[in-house]
Amino acid sequence: MSEKELPIIQKTYDLILWYIPHLNRMPRDHRFGLGNRMTSLLYGLLEGLIQARYSRARNEILRKLNVDLEVIRFQTRLLKDFNIFSNRQYEFASVNMNEIGSMLGGWLRQQGRSA
């Protein structure tokens, strides 16, 4: 992690590094539906955070990312309910998404005060 990198961006990057190999090993009947959607959302989350970092109009970007993160949470729950993720994998992903969500919420609150 570079010294200037925002912790939320690094945390999201690390989560993607963990997630993608798991999604690539999903059964074929889920990989091309749920797996591809999750992959796109995860990459979109990272891209959006980087865009928000350099944008003056962050609020709209951050609010959309908050919704995207919630969708990823539900999709992760589906992975567990389809028995693709173990309870341990689900817990790991959930803890990390909650941390990202807390950071994102803090960033949104900060933007509300500075607007």
JOURZI-V115664 format. One record per backbone hydrogen bond with DSSP energy under -1.0 kcal/mol. CO is the residue of the C=O (numbers start at 1). NH is the residue of the N-H. E is the energy in kcal/mol with one decimal. If there is no record, write none. Layout:
CO&NH&E, CO&NH&E
//
This chain:
2&5&-1.0, 6&10&-2.0, 7&11&-2.8, 8&12&-2.0, 9&13&-2.5, 10&14&-2.7, 11&15&-2.0, 12&16&-2.3, 13&17&-2.2, 14&18&-1.6, 15&19&-2.9, 16&20&-2.5, 19&23&-2.5, 20&24&-2.6, 23&26&-1.3, 27&30&-2.0, 27&31&-2.5, 28&32&-1.2, 30&35&-2.5, 31&36&-1.2, 33&37&-2.0, 34&38&-2.6, 35&39&-2.5, 36&40&-2.4, 37&41&-2.4, 38&42&-2.8, 39&43&-2.4, 40&44&-2.5, 41&45&-2.4, 42&46&-1.9, 43&47&-2.6, 44&48&-2.8, 45&49&-2.2, 46&50&-2.1, 47&51&-2.5, 48&52&-2.9, 49&53&-1.9, 50&54&-1.1, 56&58&-1.1, 58&62&-3.1, 59&63&-2.5, 60&64&-2.0, 61&65&-2.3, 62&66&-2.0, 63&67&-1.6, 64&68&-2.5, 65&69&-2.5, 66&70&-1.6, 67&71&-2.1, 68&72&-2.3, 69&73&-2.0, 70&74&-2.0, 71&75&-2.6, 72&76&-2.3, 73&77&-1.9, 74&78&-1.9, 75&79&-1.8, 76&80&-1.7, 77&81&-2.7, 78&82&-2.6, 79&84&-3.0, 79&85&-1.7, 80&83&-1.6, 86&90&-2.6, 87&91&-2.5, 88&92&-2.4, 89&93&-2.6, 90&94&-2.7, 91&95&-2.6, 92&96&-2.0, 93&97&-2.7, 94&98&-2.6, 95&99&-2.0, 96&100&-2.3, 97&101&-2.8, 98&102&-2.3, 99&103&-2.3, 100&104&-2.7, 101&105&-2.7, 102&106&-2.3, 103&107&-2.2, 104&108&-2.4, 105&109&-2.5, 106&110&-2.4, 107&111&-2.1, 108&112&-2.0, 109&113&-1.7, 110&114&-1.7
//
